[in-house]
Amino acid sequence: MSAAAPDEPLANPLRMQVAEAPVIDHANDPVQSDHQASDPSALALSWLPKSDEDRMLMTVSTIDSEGFPRARTVMLSEFDGEHFFFHTDASSQKAHDISANPRVSLSIVWPGFTRQLVVQGTALIAPPDEVASAYAKRSPYLKQLAWLNTPEYALLPLRERVSGWRDFAATNPTPAQPRAWAGFAVRAHRMLFWVSNPDAASRRIEYRRGEAGWSRQILPG
Ligand SMILES: Cc1cc2nc3c(=O)[nH]c(=O)nc-3n(C[C@H](O)[C@H](O)[C@H](O)COP(=O)(O)O)c2cc1C
C-alpha cells in the first residue's frame, strides 16, 4: 500500500487504492494455517489499509423496497476495529434503502485472487465528527463530486457538464462539506475471511457475533 498524508491529495484524483496483491505466508496465515485468529476485528485491521494509506473499494449491498439486493462499489473510508465506514449522498438509493432496512452486506476483494472479506451487518448513521473527518480527507476532485453529482447535472449534455464542472472547480477548489454528505458505520454480526492457496484449496473462516463474543468455524472456500 502506498502511504500519503491524510490531507494531501494523490496524483489519482479519485484517491482510491489499487491495492497490490498481498504476499500470503500460508504456513502462518490465520485462515490457511492450523492456527486461527480468535478476534476477527484484529484480523480485519491487519488486512485493511492503515488510516494514512489509500482507501480500498468494497461492494455494498442493500435491500430495496421490492426485496431485491442492490449492489454498488464504494470507497471503504475507514475500519476502526468495530465499524466499517463509507460515505455517500444522503439522497442516494443506498441511503434510502438503509433508512428502511439497515441490514447490509459488504464485500472486499484483494488482487491476485489472494483474499476476500465479506461482512454482514447493520448500518448506523456515522457520528458527525467522523463524517467531517472523512470529508476532509477526500481529494479536491471528490469534494467537487460531492457537490455536482446530482440528478440534474447528470441530465445535462456533455459540453455543459464539462463547462459546469470547470466553472465550479475554478470558484470552489476545495468546497466545504455539503449538507447531503452522509456517512454510515456498519457493525458486523458476521465476517468471512477467504484466503486462496496455490498449493491447496481456498478456505474461509466464518466469525459470528454472539452474546458470549465471536464464534468461528472453518468453511470451504
Ligand atoms: C471505483 C468506484 C468508487 C466509488 N465510490 C463511491 C463512494 O465512496 N461513495 C458513493 O456514494 N459512491 C461511490 N461510487 C459510485 C457508486 O458505485 C454508485 O454508482 C453511486 O453511489 C450511486 O449508488 P446508489 O444509487 O445505489 O445509491 C463509486 C463508484 C466506483 C466505480
Ligand as a Chemical Component Dictionary entry (heavy atoms), coordinates in Angstrom:
data_LIG
# 
_chem_comp.id                   LIG 
_chem_comp.type                 NON-POLYMER 
_chem_comp.pdbx_formal_charge   0 
_chem_comp.three_letter_code    LIG 
# 
loop_
_chem_comp_atom.comp_id 
_chem_comp_atom.atom_id 
_chem_comp_atom.alt_atom_id 
_chem_comp_atom.type_symbol 
_chem_comp_atom.charge 
_chem_comp_atom.model_Cartn_x 
_chem_comp_atom.model_Cartn_y 
_chem_comp_atom.model_Cartn_z 
_chem_comp_atom.pdbx_ordinal 
LIG C1  C1  C 0 -14.486 2.834 -8.009 1  
LIG C2  C2  C 0 -15.761 3.455 -7.511 2  
LIG C3  C3  C 0 -15.797 4.084 -6.287 3  
LIG C4  C4  C 0 -16.971 4.678 -5.821 4  
LIG N1  N1  N 0 -17.012 5.243 -4.558 5  
LIG C5  C5  C 0 -18.177 5.737 -4.095 6  
LIG C6  C6  C 0 -18.273 6.210 -2.751 7  
LIG O1  O1  O 0 -17.325 6.166 -1.952 8  
LIG N2  N2  N 0 -19.475 6.703 -2.352 9  
LIG C7  C7  C 0 -20.557 6.742 -3.175 10 
LIG O2  O2  O 0 -21.601 7.198 -2.759 11 
LIG N3  N3  N 0 -20.498 6.279 -4.449 12 
LIG C8  C8  C 0 -19.327 5.769 -4.909 13 
LIG N4  N4  N 0 -19.277 5.262 -6.191 14 
LIG C9  C9  C 0 -20.486 5.316 -7.031 15 
LIG C10 C10 C 0 -21.414 4.133 -6.632 16 
LIG O3  O3  O 0 -20.903 2.913 -7.154 17 
LIG C11 C11 C 0 -22.841 4.333 -7.110 18 
LIG O4  O4  O 0 -22.892 4.422 -8.508 19 
LIG C12 C12 C 0 -23.480 5.590 -6.514 20 
LIG O5  O5  O 0 -23.106 5.776 -5.154 21 
LIG C13 C13 C 0 -24.998 5.509 -6.621 22 
LIG O6  O6  O 0 -25.430 4.342 -5.963 23 
LIG P1  P1  P 0 -26.949 4.128 -5.457 24 
LIG O7  O7  O 0 -27.823 4.824 -6.442 25 
LIG O8  O8  O 0 -27.139 2.637 -5.478 26 
LIG O9  O9  O 0 -27.045 4.700 -4.088 27 
LIG C14 C14 C 0 -18.122 4.662 -6.642 28 
LIG C15 C15 C 0 -18.070 4.006 -7.877 29 
LIG C16 C16 C 0 -16.921 3.401 -8.301 30 
LIG C17 C17 C 0 -16.915 2.673 -9.613 31 
# 
loop_
_chem_comp_bond.comp_id 
_chem_comp_bond.atom_id_1 
_chem_comp_bond.atom_id_2 
_chem_comp_bond.value_order 
_chem_comp_bond.pdbx_ordinal 
LIG C1  C2  SING 1  
LIG C2  C3  SING 2  
LIG C2  C16 DOUB 3  
LIG C3  C4  DOUB 4  
LIG C4  N1  SING 5  
LIG C4  C14 SING 6  
LIG N1  C5  DOUB 7  
LIG C5  C6  SING 8  
LIG C5  C8  SING 9  
LIG C6  O1  DOUB 10 
LIG C6  N2  SING 11 
LIG N2  C7  SING 12 
LIG C7  O2  DOUB 13 
LIG C7  N3  SING 14 
LIG N3  C8  DOUB 15 
LIG C8  N4  SING 16 
LIG N4  C9  SING 17 
LIG N4  C14 SING 18 
LIG C9  C10 SING 19 
LIG C10 O3  SING 20 
LIG C10 C11 SING 21 
LIG C11 O4  SING 22 
LIG C11 C12 SING 23 
LIG C12 O5  SING 24 
LIG C12 C13 SING 25 
LIG C13 O6  SING 26 
LIG O6  P1  SING 27 
LIG P1  O7  DOUB 28 
LIG P1  O8  SING 29 
LIG P1  O9  SING 30 
LIG C14 C15 DOUB 31 
LIG C15 C16 SING 32 
LIG C16 C17 SING 33 
# 
